Amino acid sequence: MIRPGFLSSADRLELEACVRRQREDHGIARRANAILLLDDGESCARIAKFLYLDDDTIRGWHKTFLQDGWDALAFDGWKGGQSRMTQAQEVALCAWLEARFCCSTVEIRAHVGAECGLNYSHSGCIKLLARLGFEYRKPKPLPRVASVEKQAAFIAFYDRLMRKLPADEAVYFADAVHPEYQTKPAFGWVKVGSNPAVLSTAGRGRVNIHGAVNLETFDAPFVEPTTVDGVSAAQLLNKIEARNPDKRIIHVIWDNAAYHKGPDVRAWHCQVVGRVS
């Protein structure tokens, strides 16, 4: 039975500071926590249970502290062992990792086991990867790059269209956008323990706009549908047509979304063609 109250006031202040420091090594902070609990009168068995250790470890920490002081107990002389992989195996593993994107250590551990005959634990594999210069993070998202050939073909088509465009024709670019006007919290420095808050915007947080623009006249008709779909596309085409009563042909250039070429748009087109005929 370890008697409580063996710490001096100075020792207790030092150990409490060690436990509270956020950047303290986890193993050292855990030893300081165990010594403080012993000084409070907790048993070795109870402390070991909550720290997921055995009570002999707690007794050993207490003995070291009494004999040599906190500096000896806080010193971690472990420097790691010899790598289980040869240098050639590590080079081969690095090349294999750089050629693919592994989301889990499961795949990496299976590869190391098959190629090197070594079985790594999850934590051991993480340490191995860190030593080899790898880190676990998200890849940077990049926008999809359009085909250079298709871009060049469209530019040539648009150039020919605009150079030969008659007075009774017009060209519009159309698309849908979804701006938000909802409050979005951002990261910032605040006092530890505080609970800052920001008022959110009342009402809906998103607007759907299906619109078009004529780059020659800057005319910009649009509709605000509840849902962007074939119906809103047909409504937009109606609006474009109504704003250009003097135009015989109106060219509308938009993306390859399904609702831009669906049954609603095809029905609208057939209706217009039938009316003109």
Buried (B, 14 or more C-beta within 10 A) or exposed (E): EBEEEBBEEEBBEBBBEBBEEEEBEEEBBBBBBBBBBBBEEBBBEEBBEEBEBEBEBBBEBBEBBEEEEBEEBBEEEEEEEEEBBEEEBBEBBBEBBEEEEBEEBEEBBEBBEEEBEBEBEEEBBBEBBEEBEBEEEEEEEEEEEEEEEEEEEEEEEBEEEEEEBEEEBBBBBBBBEEEEEEEEEEEEEEEEEEEEEEEEEEEEEEEBBBBBBBEEEEBEBBBEBEEBBBBBBBBBBBBBBEBBEEBEEBBBBBEEBEBBBBEBBEEBEEEBEEEEE
